[in-house]
Amino acid sequence: MDKLYTFGKYLKQKYNKKIKKVPISVPGFTCPNIDGTKARGGCIFCENESFSPNFKKERFTLNPYTEKNPILKKQLNELRIQYNETTKIYKNLYKSEKFIVYFQSFTNTYAPFDTLKTLYEEALKLSDAIGLSIGTRADSIDDKTLNYLKEKSQDYEIWVEYGVQSSNNKTLAKINRAEFFEDIAQTIKKTKELGINVCAHLIFGLPGETQEDMLKSVEDVIKLEIDSIKIHPLYVTENTLLALEYKKGNFEPITEELYIDTLIKAIKMLPNNVSIQRMTAGTENLLAPEWCKNKATQMSHIHKALLKEGITF
């Protein structure tokens, strides 16, 4: 690879317009790894009620078996408000013309199908929206939802973003993921067979992983014929189990040098048709590592490393 193939370039080539993803956080969504269906507390890096004094324990959350959704109107209202506010900014700041509604927070297929369909349909009706990108877990999407998304993909830009994190089952157990990579792979294959675009999320710097482990995860998701990838370092935030382990001295975050070196090696592995949507990330309530505090600085260092390897962007 001598030129970085970003998601923005993919969209520009396909639509000949400037298109941005609009992140949406709809209330009421949770995860089977938080609500006790598969595990409690979520992954070790996820903020949750066990460690957050400000968490509202009375908060209503959905699952696929919820019989009635009393907050649907609130969810739809939040969807519209967040979308309209963000697109206004994007139009002014980036001169964006069209948008993909990105259901980002928590597991956005972990709810009754009627709720999902209502939210997705409303999103596609929003002004200048051309599609959906849905963040979820591989164990939380069923055939009914996949077939619906397959149907929608005939007329809209449809993506499912699966949190893989690692292909190493020992690592997945360490982070309390409550999933096996083999099951994740099976769901990704099924999604691809239906003609739905797939983006895989990976985290570098997970407990106990070597650079070889991280690159093996990249190799394994590429074999699944994914369409895009997101990569970011594991950072420590307040109100997480990982924060407790970090404070005890039981976890050492990945260094910037190792992260960038691993990222460059991963980018070189990507087939020409696989776009990259994220190369790092920032967050609030950061405890460590210090180098993750400023995303702009991170990107500057990554760009310099890419240019050094002859990769333009």
C-alpha positions as CSV (number, residue, x, y, z in Angstrom):
1,M,0.0,0.0,0.0
2,D,1.5,3.4,-1.0
3,K,-1.6,5.4,-0.4
4,L,-3.9,5.3,2.6
5,Y,-7.3,4.1,1.7
6,T,-9.6,5.9,4.1
7,F,-13.3,5.6,4.6
8,G,-13.8,9.1,3.4
9,K,-12.1,8.2,0.1
10,Y,-14.3,5.2,-0.3
11,L,-17.4,7.4,0.0
12,K,-16.0,10.1,-2.2
13,Q,-15.2,7.6,-5.0
14,K,-18.6,5.9,-4.7
15,Y,-20.9,9.0,-4.4
16,N,-18.7,11.8,-5.7
17,K,-19.9,13.9,-2.7
18,K,-18.4,14.8,0.7
19,I,-20.1,12.4,3.1
20,K,-19.7,12.2,6.9
21,K,-20.8,9.7,9.5
22,V,-22.9,11.3,12.2
23,P,-22.4,9.6,15.6
24,I,-25.7,9.0,17.5
25,S,-26.1,7.9,21.1
26,V,-29.6,6.7,21.6
27,P,-30.8,6.1,25.2
28,G,-32.0,2.7,26.3
29,F,-29.4,0.6,24.7
30,T,-27.1,-1.7,26.7
31,C,-25.2,-4.9,26.1
32,P,-25.6,-8.6,27.0
33,N,-22.2,-8.4,28.7
34,I,-23.5,-5.7,31.1
35,D,-27.1,-6.7,31.9
36,G,-26.2,-10.2,33.0
37,T,-27.4,-12.1,30.0
38,K,-23.9,-13.3,29.3
39,A,-21.8,-11.4,31.9
40,R,-21.9,-8.6,34.4
41,G,-20.1,-5.3,34.3
42,G,-19.1,-5.3,30.6
43,C,-15.6,-5.4,29.2
44,I,-12.9,-4.3,31.6
45,F,-12.4,-1.0,29.7
46,C,-16.1,-0.1,29.7
47,E,-17.5,2.4,32.1
48,N,-20.4,0.9,34.1
49,E,-22.6,1.2,37.2
50,S,-20.2,-0.9,39.4
51,F,-17.6,1.8,39.3
52,S,-19.5,5.0,38.5
53,P,-21.1,6.9,41.5
54,N,-23.1,9.0,39.1
55,F,-24.7,6.1,37.2
56,K,-28.5,6.2,37.4
57,K,-29.4,2.7,38.5
58,E,-33.1,3.3,37.6
59,R,-32.1,3.9,34.0
60,F,-34.4,1.8,31.6
61,T,-32.6,-0.4,29.2
62,L,-33.8,-2.7,26.4
63,N,-33.0,-6.2,25.4
64,P,-34.4,-8.3,22.5
65,Y,-37.1,-9.7,24.7
66,T,-38.5,-6.5,26.1
67,E,-42.3,-6.6,25.5
68,K,-42.9,-2.8,25.6
69,N,-40.6,0.1,24.9
70,P,-41.9,3.1,27.0
71,I,-39.0,5.3,25.8
72,L,-39.4,4.9,22.1
73,K,-40.6,8.5,21.6
74,K,-37.6,9.8,23.6
75,Q,-35.3,7.7,21.5
76,L,-36.7,9.1,18.3
77,N,-36.5,12.6,19.6
78,E,-32.9,12.2,20.6
79,L,-32.1,10.7,17.3
80,R,-33.5,13.8,15.5
81,I,-31.9,16.3,17.8
82,Q,-28.5,14.8,17.7
83,Y,-28.5,14.3,14.0
84,N,-29.8,17.8,13.2
85,E,-27.3,19.5,15.6
86,T,-24.3,17.5,14.3
87,T,-25.1,17.8,10.6
88,K,-25.4,21.6,11.0
89,I,-21.9,21.7,12.4
90,Y,-20.5,19.3,9.7
91,K,-22.0,21.3,6.9
92,N,-20.4,24.5,8.2
93,L,-17.1,23.0,9.2
94,Y,-16.5,20.3,6.6
95,K,-18.9,21.4,3.8
96,S,-20.4,17.9,4.0
97,E,-23.3,17.2,1.6
98,K,-24.7,13.9,2.7
99,F,-24.5,11.8,5.9
100,I,-24.5,8.3,7.3
101,V,-26.3,7.9,10.6
102,Y,-23.9,6.1,12.9
103,F,-25.6,4.3,15.9
104,Q,-22.5,4.3,18.0
105,S,-22.9,3.8,21.8
106,F,-23.4,0.4,23.3
107,T,-24.9,-2.5,21.3
108,N,-27.3,-1.1,18.8
109,T,-29.0,-4.3,17.7
110,Y,-29.7,-5.5,21.2
111,A,-33.4,-4.5,21.4
112,P,-36.7,-5.8,20.0
113,F,-36.9,-5.8,16.2
114,D,-39.8,-3.4,16.2
115,T,-37.8,-0.8,18.1
116,L,-34.8,-1.3,15.8
117,K,-36.9,-1.0,12.6
118,T,-38.6,2.1,13.9
119,L,-35.3,3.8,14.7
120,Y,-33.6,2.8,11.5
121,E,-36.5,3.8,9.4
122,E,-36.6,7.2,11.1
123,A,-32.9,7.6,10.6
124,L,-33.2,7.0,6.9
125,K,-35.9,9.6,6.6
126,L,-33.7,12.4,8.0
127,S,-32.6,15.1,5.7
128,D,-29.5,14.3,3.6
129,A,-29.2,10.8,5.2
130,I,-28.0,8.2,2.7
131,G,-27.5,5.2,5.0
132,L,-26.8,3.6,8.4
133,S,-23.7,2.3,10.2
134,I,-24.6,0.2,13.2
135,G,-22.2,-0.6,16.0
136,T,-22.9,-3.9,17.7
137,R,-21.6,-7.2,19.0
138,A,-21.6,-10.3,16.9
139,D,-23.7,-12.2,19.5
140,S,-26.4,-9.6,19.5
141,I,-27.7,-9.5,15.9
142,D,-30.2,-12.0,14.6
143,D,-31.3,-13.2,11.2
144,K,-34.4,-11.0,11.1
145,T,-32.3,-7.9,11.6
146,L,-29.7,-9.0,9.2
147,N,-32.3,-9.7,6.5
148,Y,-33.9,-6.3,7.1
149,L,-30.5,-4.7,6.6
150,K,-29.9,-6.7,3.5
151,E,-33.1,-5.4,2.1
152,K,-32.2,-1.8,3.0
153,S,-28.8,-2.2,1.5
154,Q,-30.4,-2.3,-2.0
155,D,-31.2,1.4,-1.7
156,Y,-29.0,2.8,1.1
157,E,-25.4,2.6,2.3
158,I,-25.6,0.1,5.1
159,W,-22.8,-1.0,7.4
160,V,-22.6,-3.2,10.5
161,E,-19.6,-2.5,12.7
162,Y,-18.6,-5.4,14.9
163,G,-16.5,-5.0,18.0
164,V,-14.0,-7.8,17.6
165,Q,-11.2,-6.3,19.7
166,S,-8.9,-9.4,19.4
167,S,-9.0,-12.8,17.7
168,N,-7.2,-14.3,20.7
169,N,-9.7,-16.2,22.9
170,K,-7.5,-15.9,25.9
171,T,-7.4,-12.2,25.5
172,L,-11.2,-12.0,25.1
173,A,-11.6,-13.9,28.3
174,K,-9.2,-11.6,30.1
175,I,-11.2,-8.5,29.1
176,N,-14.5,-10.2,30.1
177,R,-15.8,-10.1,26.5
178,A,-17.9,-13.2,26.9
179,E,-17.4,-14.2,23.3
180,F,-15.3,-16.5,21.3
181,F,-13.6,-15.4,18.1
182,E,-14.9,-18.4,16.2
183,D,-18.5,-17.2,16.9
184,I,-17.7,-13.6,15.9
185,A,-16.2,-14.9,12.7
186,Q,-19.3,-16.9,11.9
187,T,-21.5,-13.9,12.3
188,I,-19.2,-11.7,10.1
189,K,-19.2,-14.4,7.4
190,K,-23.0,-14.5,7.5
191,T,-23.3,-10.7,7.3
192,K,-20.9,-10.7,4.3
193,E,-22.9,-13.4,2.5
194,L,-26.0,-11.2,2.7
195,G,-24.1,-8.5,0.9
196,I,-23.9,-6.1,3.9
197,N,-20.8,-4.1,4.5
198,V,-18.7,-5.0,7.6
199,C,-16.3,-2.9,9.6
200,A,-14.3,-4.7,12.2
201,H,-13.1,-2.9,15.4
202,L,-9.7,-4.0,16.9
203,I,-7.9,-2.7,20.0
204,F,-4.1,-2.7,20.3
205,G,-2.5,-3.0,23.7
206,L,-5.0,-5.4,25.4
207,P,-3.6,-7.1,28.5
208,G,-0.9,-9.6,27.8
209,E,-0.9,-9.2,24.0
210,T,2.3,-9.0,22.1
211,Q,2.7,-7.2,18.7
212,E,2.5,-10.6,17.1
213,D,-0.9,-11.2,18.8
214,M,-2.2,-7.8,17.6
215,L,-1.1,-8.4,14.0
216,K,-2.6,-11.9,14.1
217,S,-6.0,-10.3,14.9
218,V,-5.5,-8.0,11.8
219,E,-4.7,-11.1,9.7
220,D,-7.7,-13.0,11.0
221,V,-10.3,-10.3,10.3
222,I,-8.8,-9.7,6.9
223,K,-9.4,-13.4,6.1
224,L,-13.1,-12.8,6.8
225,E,-13.2,-10.4,3.8
226,I,-14.2,-7.4,5.9
227,D,-14.7,-4.1,4.0
228,S,-13.2,-1.7,6.6
229,I,-11.4,-1.6,9.9
230,K,-11.1,0.6,12.9
231,I,-8.1,0.4,15.2
232,H,-7.3,2.3,18.4
233,P,-5.1,1.8,21.5
234,L,-6.4,0.5,24.8
235,Y,-6.5,3.5,27.2
236,V,-7.5,3.6,30.8
237,T,-10.5,5.7,31.9
238,E,-12.2,6.3,35.3
239,N,-15.0,4.1,36.5
240,T,-13.7,0.9,34.8
241,L,-12.3,-2.4,36.1
242,L,-9.2,-1.6,34.1
243,A,-8.7,1.6,36.1
244,L,-8.6,-0.4,39.3
245,E,-6.1,-2.8,37.8
246,Y,-4.0,0.1,36.5
247,K,-4.0,1.8,40.0
248,K,-2.8,-1.5,41.5
249,G,0.0,-1.7,39.1
250,N,-1.4,-4.7,37.3
251,F,-1.7,-3.2,33.9
252,E,0.8,-1.2,31.8
253,P,-0.7,0.6,28.8
254,I,0.9,0.3,25.3
255,T,3.6,2.8,24.5
256,E,3.1,5.3,21.6
257,E,6.1,3.9,19.9
258,L,4.8,0.3,19.9
259,Y,1.3,1.4,19.0
260,I,2.4,3.4,16.0
261,D,4.8,0.7,14.8
262,T,2.1,-2.0,15.1
263,L,-0.4,0.3,13.4
264,I,1.9,0.9,10.4
265,K,2.5,-2.9,10.1
266,A,-1.2,-3.5,10.2
267,I,-2.0,-0.9,7.5
268,K,0.6,-2.5,5.2
269,M,-1.3,-5.8,5.6
270,L,-4.6,-4.4,4.4
271,P,-5.8,-5.3,1.0
272,N,-6.4,-2.4,-1.4
273,N,-10.2,-2.7,-1.1
274,V,-10.2,-2.5,2.7
275,S,-10.6,1.1,4.0
276,I,-9.5,2.3,7.4
277,Q,-11.9,4.3,9.4
278,R,-10.0,4.9,12.6
279,M,-6.3,4.9,13.4
280,T,-6.5,6.1,17.0
281,A,-8.9,7.6,19.4
282,G,-9.3,10.1,22.3
283,T,-11.6,10.0,25.3
284,E,-12.7,11.8,28.4
285,N,-11.8,10.8,32.0
286,L,-8.4,9.5,30.7
287,L,-6.0,8.1,33.3
288,A,-3.4,6.6,31.0
289,P,-1.5,6.6,28.8
290,E,-0.5,10.2,28.8
291,W,0.2,10.2,25.0
292,C,-3.5,9.5,24.4
293,K,-4.6,12.8,25.8
294,N,-4.3,14.8,22.6
295,K,-5.7,13.2,19.5
296,A,-4.4,15.8,17.1
297,T,-0.8,15.1,18.4
298,Q,-1.4,11.4,18.0
299,M,-2.5,11.9,14.4
300,S,0.5,14.1,13.6
301,H,2.9,11.4,14.8
302,I,1.0,8.7,12.9
303,H,1.1,10.8,9.7
304,K,4.8,11.3,10.0
305,A,5.3,7.6,10.5
306,L,3.2,6.8,7.4
307,L,5.2,9.3,5.3
308,K,8.4,7.8,6.5
309,E,7.2,4.4,5.2
310,G,6.2,6.0,1.9
311,I,2.5,5.9,2.6
312,T,0.6,9.0,1.6
313,F,-2.8,10.1,2.7
